[in-house]
């Protein structure tokens, strides 16, 4: 039996919006109902609403933005930084599996800026080292952007 507060069900048992779940190897970070979810795929942003065609996608580093359902306060946006992973979208669900998920408002913007500068200043030689540096730079930039958006 599900709790209407946790799953977003109406008193009559019908669900609203779509269920959005973010999980890491350690825990379920988020399990909420939403009207819309913006995803940071590895090749760009993608928006998902209820009834969206199912797909599985690879996530990049960036911010997942979850627009609250009608039962939540108007304009509620949950912002969570994710570091890669995968997403499975069903007709009424979005499941994000990632190594790391941090609420954007919990990211220290100054520390994120320092981390980005450190990665950016690092010297890399060889194809593998350059590719790793570029990936680390992209992740650090996305984390900094998420921290700045949350302010």
C-alpha positions as CSV (number, residue, x, y, z in Angstrom):
1,X,0.0,0.0,0.0
2,X,1.5,3.3,-1.0
3,X,1.4,6.6,0.9
4,X,-0.1,9.5,-1.2
5,X,2.5,11.9,0.3
6,X,5.4,9.8,-1.0
7,X,4.1,8.7,-4.4
8,X,1.8,11.6,-5.4
9,X,-1.4,9.5,-5.6
10,X,-4.7,11.2,-5.4
11,X,-7.2,10.1,-2.7
12,X,-9.1,8.0,-5.2
13,X,-5.8,6.0,-6.0
14,X,-5.0,7.6,-9.4
15,X,-1.5,8.9,-9.8
16,X,-0.6,12.4,-11.1
17,X,2.4,13.4,-13.2
18,X,5.2,11.0,-13.5
19,X,7.3,9.3,-10.9
20,X,11.0,10.5,-10.8
21,X,13.5,8.3,-8.9
22,X,17.2,9.1,-8.6
23,X,19.4,6.2,-7.2
24,X,23.1,5.9,-6.4
25,X,24.9,2.8,-5.4
26,X,24.5,3.9,-1.7
27,X,20.8,4.9,-1.6
28,X,17.6,6.2,-3.2
29,X,18.4,10.0,-3.3
30,X,15.0,11.1,-4.5
31,X,11.5,9.6,-5.2
32,X,8.9,12.3,-6.2
33,X,6.1,13.0,-8.5
34,X,6.7,15.6,-11.3
35,X,5.0,17.2,-14.2
36,X,8.3,17.6,-16.2
37,X,11.9,16.4,-15.9
38,X,14.8,18.0,-17.7
39,X,17.7,15.5,-18.2
40,X,21.4,16.2,-18.9
41,X,22.1,13.5,-21.5
42,X,25.6,13.0,-22.7
43,X,24.8,14.7,-26.0
44,X,22.4,17.5,-24.8
45,X,19.3,18.2,-22.7
46,X,16.1,16.3,-23.0
47,X,12.7,17.1,-21.5
48,X,10.3,14.4,-20.4
49,X,6.6,14.6,-19.4
50,X,3.9,12.1,-18.6
51,X,3.2,9.8,-21.6
52,X,6.6,10.3,-23.1
53,X,7.8,7.6,-25.4
54,X,10.0,5.1,-23.5
55,X,13.8,5.2,-23.9
56,X,17.0,4.5,-22.2
57,X,19.7,7.1,-22.4
58,X,23.3,7.8,-21.2
59,X,23.6,10.7,-18.8
60,X,26.3,13.3,-18.9
61,X,27.3,15.4,-15.9
62,X,24.8,18.1,-15.2
63,X,21.7,19.2,-13.4
64,X,18.4,17.2,-13.4
65,X,15.6,19.7,-13.0
66,X,12.3,18.4,-11.7
67,X,9.2,20.5,-12.0
68,X,6.8,19.6,-9.2
69,X,3.4,18.1,-9.8
70,X,0.1,19.9,-9.4
71,X,-0.2,18.8,-5.8
72,X,3.1,20.6,-4.9
73,X,3.4,24.3,-4.6
74,X,3.3,26.2,-7.9
75,X,6.7,26.7,-9.5
76,X,8.4,24.0,-7.3
77,X,11.7,23.0,-9.0
78,X,14.0,20.4,-7.5
79,X,17.6,20.7,-8.9
80,X,20.0,17.8,-8.4
81,X,23.5,17.6,-9.9
82,X,24.3,14.1,-11.3
83,X,27.6,12.8,-12.5
84,X,26.9,10.6,-15.4
85,X,24.9,7.3,-15.4
86,X,21.8,6.2,-17.2
87,X,18.2,7.1,-17.3
88,X,15.2,4.9,-18.1
89,X,12.0,6.7,-19.2
90,X,8.7,4.9,-19.2
91,X,5.2,6.4,-20.0
92,X,4.8,7.6,-16.5
93,X,8.3,7.2,-14.8
94,X,11.8,8.4,-15.0
95,X,14.5,6.3,-13.2
96,X,18.0,7.8,-13.0
97,X,20.9,5.6,-12.0
98,X,24.1,7.6,-11.3
99,X,27.3,7.3,-9.3
100,X,26.8,10.6,-7.6
101,X,23.8,12.9,-7.0
102,X,23.9,16.1,-5.0
103,X,21.1,18.6,-4.4
104,X,22.3,21.7,-6.3
105,X,21.7,24.0,-3.3
106,X,24.1,21.9,-1.3
107,X,27.1,22.5,-3.6
108,X,29.6,25.2,-2.4
109,X,29.9,27.5,-5.5
110,X,33.3,28.8,-4.4
111,X,34.7,25.3,-3.9
112,X,33.2,24.2,-7.3
113,X,35.0,27.2,-8.9
114,X,38.3,26.3,-7.3
115,X,37.9,22.6,-8.4
116,X,37.2,23.7,-11.9
117,X,40.2,26.0,-12.0
118,X,42.4,23.2,-10.6
119,X,41.3,20.7,-13.3
120,X,41.5,23.3,-16.0
121,X,45.1,24.2,-15.0
122,X,46.3,20.6,-15.0
123,X,48.6,19.4,-17.8
124,X,47.7,16.2,-19.6
125,X,49.9,14.4,-22.2
126,X,48.8,11.4,-24.2
127,X,45.4,10.6,-25.6
128,X,44.0,8.9,-22.5
129,X,45.2,11.6,-20.1
130,X,43.8,14.3,-22.4
131,X,40.4,12.5,-22.7
132,X,40.3,12.1,-18.9
133,X,41.1,15.8,-18.3
134,X,38.4,16.8,-20.8
135,X,35.9,14.6,-19.0
136,X,36.9,16.0,-15.6
137,X,36.7,19.5,-16.9
138,X,33.2,19.0,-18.3
139,X,32.1,17.5,-14.9
140,X,33.6,20.4,-12.9
141,X,32.1,23.0,-15.2
142,X,28.6,21.3,-14.9
143,X,28.9,21.2,-11.1
144,X,29.9,24.9,-11.0
145,X,27.0,25.8,-13.3
146,X,24.6,23.8,-11.0
147,X,25.9,25.6,-7.9
148,X,25.5,29.0,-9.6
149,X,21.9,28.2,-10.8
150,X,20.9,27.2,-7.3
151,X,21.9,30.6,-5.8
